[in-house]
Amino acid sequence: MLEVQHFPNWDDRAAKCEVLFISGSQEKKLTEILQRLEGAPVLTIGDTDTYARRGVMINFFIEGNKIRFKINLNQAKRAGLNISSRLLKLAVILEDTGD
């Protein structure tokens, strides 16, 4: 079952999600959000330029007329998540550098 919830402000329920999309409107709070999720097995996804380098696991971007994605593999490993090798072949692999 899929359930979509909206958290306009931090809510501890967000740390219990399996997948958390972090919108561009939360860019100023990104460091705080990621710190609160530290060690939790939550797949984080975004679509803002610097998110993958800052610690979001999957970041979508447009290249030409295609939607592509970057994966921060180190962050996924820290959260205890394994990314399929088939998915990794399609992605741009990045290492986060922090803020």
Residue pairs with C-beta under 8 A, 6 or more apart in sequence:
5 13
5 17
7 13
7 14
10 29
10 32
10 33
10 36
14 20
14 33
14 36
14 37
14 42
15 36
15 37
15 40
15 42
16 40
17 42
18 41
18 42
18 43
19 42
19 43
19 44
19 45
20 37
20 42
20 43
20 44
20 45
21 44
21 45
21 46
22 30
22 33
22 44
22 45
22 46
22 51
22 56
23 46
23 47
23 48
24 46
24 47
24 48
26 33
27 48
27 51
30 51
30 54
30 55
30 56
31 54
31 99
34 44
34 54
34 55
34 56
37 44
37 79
39 78
39 79
39 80
40 79
41 79
41 80
41 81
42 79
43 57
43 58
43 76
43 79
43 81
44 55
44 56
44 57
44 58
44 75
45 56
45 57
45 58
45 59
45 60
46 52
46 56
46 58
46 59
46 60
47 59
47 60
47 61
48 59
49 61
51 59
52 58
52 59
52 70
52 71
52 72
52 94
52 96
53 72
53 94
53 96
53 97
54 96
54 97
54 98
54 99
55 72
55 75
55 96
55 98
56 72
56 75
57 71
57 72
57 75
57 76
57 79
57 81
58 69
58 70
58 71
58 72
58 91
59 69
59 70
59 71
59 72
60 67
60 68
60 69
61 67
61 68
61 69
61 70
62 68
68 91
68 92
69 90
69 91
69 92
70 91
70 92
70 93
70 94
71 83
71 87
71 88
71 91
71 92
71 93
71 94
72 94
72 95
72 96
73 83
73 88
73 93
73 94
73 95
74 95
74 96
75 96
76 82
76 83
